Amino acid sequence: MTRKHIFYILSILAILALATQPLEAQSRKKSHSKHSKKKKKTKKEEVKEETTYRLSDHLWYGGSLGLGLNAYQGVNTFGIGVAPMVGYKILPFLSAGPRVSCFLTSVKIQGYKPVNLFNTEIGAFLRAHVYEGFFLQGEISREFYQDLGGATGNEFTKVTFSRTNQYLGAGYNFGRGQGGIGTELSIMYNIPVGRDVNTSESPFSYRFGLTWRF
């Protein structure tokens, strides 16, 4: 059975995008206030700070929320999931890191007991910050997902599958890559699914998420 996920309620994007703007402005104001109070440093101290490597200075964090709801000919599905990610800035505009997702789908079919299906995905991404809030992203991951098997009486069995996914996509981050808290929306295309002529699953996925220090 094919499961269609309706990702990311767009109205939430507008609310959270507006909510993050005051936080970013306040963060910049505090940062400016702190810098203005610092004493003037010697050239030796400045050089030492520039050459000191700190891992935390290169990391940013993010996560997305997934929601799915579908009803068709007596079949009702509802899904919810999360996908945390951590990026390492190889260059100011280029990041790479791990991404993990976990999605739970509840399936209800008339005359049968409800079934909970789990979907997990582990992979890595490469993101290029191209202009202001716009970015391009590629991913490769291994996915383990469950689907409905045969029915015994009024119960469905579950079958587990796995596949390798390759995503290409783009998005926009409302923090514009200036650090602080930001919201983002992206669309990703799954190449293996797009090439599979035996599936009706859409190769496109829509993601809405939050980032910090991107």
C-alpha distance (Angstrom), angle and dihedral (degrees) to the residues before:
residue distance angle dihedral
M1 . . .
T2 3.77 . .
R3 3.82 116.6 .
K4 3.77 117.9 -153.0
H5 3.79 116.4 -157.6
I6 3.75 121.4 -156.3
F7 3.81 101.6 -152.4
Y8 3.72 131.6 -156.4
I9 3.79 121.0 -3.5
L10 3.80 104.4 -119.7
S11 3.78 94.0 -148.1
I12 3.83 89.6 65.1
L13 3.79 88.3 57.8
A14 3.81 93.2 61.0
I15 3.81 92.8 46.8
L16 3.80 95.9 48.6
A17 3.80 93.4 40.9
L18 3.78 89.9 57.5
A19 3.80 91.6 42.9
T20 3.79 93.5 55.0
Q21 3.80 95.7 52.4
P22 3.84 95.6 74.6
L23 3.81 89.9 46.5
E24 3.79 91.3 53.3
A25 3.80 92.7 46.8
Q26 3.80 91.6 49.3
S27 3.81 91.0 47.8
R28 3.80 91.9 52.3
K29 3.81 91.2 47.0
K30 3.81 92.5 52.8
S31 3.79 91.3 45.5
H32 3.80 91.3 51.7
S33 3.81 91.1 47.7
K34 3.80 92.2 51.9
H35 3.78 93.4 48.4
S36 3.80 92.2 49.3
K37 3.82 90.8 56.0
K38 3.80 95.4 51.5
K39 3.77 119.1 103.5
K40 3.74 119.5 -114.5
K41 3.80 110.2 -89.8
T42 3.76 127.3 -139.3
K43 3.79 120.2 -113.0
K44 3.81 89.8 -108.9
E45 3.80 91.5 56.6
E46 3.80 91.7 46.8
V47 3.81 92.7 51.5
K48 3.81 90.5 48.2
E49 3.81 91.5 52.9
E50 3.79 92.2 48.4
T51 3.81 92.8 51.9
T52 3.82 95.7 44.7
Y53 3.80 110.7 102.0
R54 3.79 119.0 -145.8
L55 3.81 120.4 178.6
S56 3.80 92.4 -150.8
D57 3.81 90.4 61.6
H58 3.82 89.7 63.5
L59 3.81 99.2 45.5
W60 3.78 131.1 91.7
Y61 3.79 129.2 176.4
G62 3.76 135.3 -143.4
G63 3.75 146.0 162.3
S64 3.77 140.2 -175.5
L65 3.79 134.9 -147.1
G66 3.79 123.1 -139.5
L67 3.80 127.1 -159.0
G68 3.78 127.2 -179.2
L69 3.82 131.5 -175.8
N70 3.77 127.7 169.3
A71 3.81 136.4 160.9
Y72 3.79 123.5 -177.5
Q73 3.83 132.8 154.2
G74 3.79 96.7 -22.8
V75 3.82 95.3 -39.0
N76 3.81 117.2 113.1
T77 3.79 123.8 -175.7
F78 3.77 131.7 -178.2
G79 3.79 124.3 -179.2
I80 3.76 138.6 -179.8
G81 3.80 130.8 -180.0
V82 3.78 147.4 159.6
A83 3.80 132.1 -142.1
P84 3.84 118.6 -167.1
M85 3.80 120.9 -167.9
V86 3.81 138.8 -178.7
G87 3.79 123.4 -154.0
Y88 3.80 128.8 -157.0
K89 3.80 115.8 -156.5
I90 3.80 105.0 -132.1
L91 3.81 86.9 174.1
P92 3.82 127.7 2.4
F93 3.82 89.3 -95.5
L94 3.82 100.6 31.6
S95 3.82 126.0 70.8
A96 3.79 136.4 173.9
G97 3.78 134.4 -179.7
P98 3.80 149.6 121.3
R99 3.79 127.3 -57.5
V100 3.81 126.3 -168.8
S101 3.80 128.3 -175.7
C102 3.78 135.1 -172.0
F103 3.80 123.0 -171.1
L104 3.81 129.6 -176.8
T105 3.80 120.5 -161.8
S106 3.79 124.1 -170.9
V107 3.82 113.7 -155.3
K108 3.79 122.4 -163.7
I109 3.80 120.8 -173.9
Q110 3.80 122.9 -179.4
G111 3.79 110.6 -100.5
Y112 3.83 94.7 15.6
K113 3.79 136.3 86.8
P114 3.84 116.2 -100.2
V115 3.81 115.7 -95.2
N116 3.81 127.2 -151.7
L117 3.80 115.5 -147.0
F118 3.82 123.6 -165.0
N119 3.77 126.7 -151.2
T120 3.81 122.5 -173.2
E121 3.80 129.6 178.0
I122 3.81 130.8 -173.0
G123 3.78 122.5 -172.5
A124 3.79 151.1 118.1
F125 3.80 133.2 -100.6
L126 3.80 138.8 -155.9
R127 3.81 117.0 -153.6
A128 3.80 129.6 -170.8
H129 3.81 117.7 -161.6
V130 3.81 99.2 -146.8
Y131 3.83 107.4 172.1
E132 3.81 132.5 -6.2
G133 3.84 103.6 -50.6
F134 3.83 97.1 -12.5
F135 3.80 119.3 107.0
L136 3.80 140.8 170.9
Q137 3.79 120.8 -141.3
G138 3.78 138.5 -170.0
E139 3.81 127.3 -172.5
I140 3.76 141.8 -177.6
S141 3.79 120.5 -165.3
R142 3.77 146.6 158.1
E143 3.80 114.9 -122.0
F144 3.80 128.7 -160.5
Y145 3.79 113.8 -168.9
Q146 3.79 139.2 168.3
D147 3.79 129.2 -137.1
L148 3.77 136.8 178.0
G149 3.79 117.4 -80.2
G150 3.78 128.0 -174.5
A151 3.80 125.2 -36.4
T152 3.79 124.9 -114.0
G153 3.78 111.1 -169.0
N154 3.80 105.6 -46.9
E155 3.82 95.1 -22.1
F156 3.80 131.4 87.7
T157 3.78 121.9 -144.5
K158 3.82 121.0 -134.5
V159 3.79 125.8 -126.3
T160 3.82 123.2 -161.8
F161 3.81 122.4 -143.6
S162 3.79 134.1 177.3
R163 3.80 134.6 -157.9
T164 3.79 142.6 164.8
N165 3.79 115.4 -110.7
Q166 3.78 128.7 -157.8
Y167 3.79 116.7 -165.9
L168 3.79 132.2 -167.8
G169 3.77 121.9 -179.4
A170 3.77 152.2 125.0
G171 3.76 138.8 -126.7
Y172 3.78 148.9 167.7
N173 3.80 127.4 -113.2
F174 3.80 114.9 -156.5
G175 3.81 90.3 -152.1
R176 3.84 86.0 66.6
G177 3.78 91.6 -139.8
Q178 3.81 93.5 -71.0
G179 3.82 97.2 122.4
G180 3.77 125.6 -110.8
I181 3.79 121.3 83.3
G182 3.78 119.8 -28.7
T183 3.78 140.0 170.8
E184 3.77 122.5 -140.8
L185 3.78 142.2 -172.4
S186 3.79 125.0 -159.3
I187 3.78 141.9 170.2
M188 3.81 121.2 -144.2
Y189 3.81 131.0 -166.8
N190 3.81 118.7 -148.0
I191 3.82 105.8 -146.1
P192 3.87 99.0 -161.8
V193 3.82 91.7 50.1
G194 3.79 90.9 47.8
R195 3.82 90.0 53.9
D196 3.81 94.9 46.4
V197 3.81 107.6 101.0
N198 3.82 91.8 -174.9
T199 3.80 97.2 64.5
S200 3.77 133.9 72.6
E201 3.81 91.5 -160.1
S202 3.79 113.6 123.8
P203 3.82 114.2 -115.5
F204 3.82 90.4 -148.5
S205 3.79 122.5 89.1
Y206 3.79 127.6 -177.7
R207 3.79 121.4 -146.9
F208 3.76 132.0 -165.2
G209 3.79 117.9 -173.1
L210 3.77 152.3 149.3
T211 3.80 128.1 -115.6
W212 3.79 135.4 -168.1
R213 3.81 124.8 -157.4
F214 3.81 93.1 -1.4
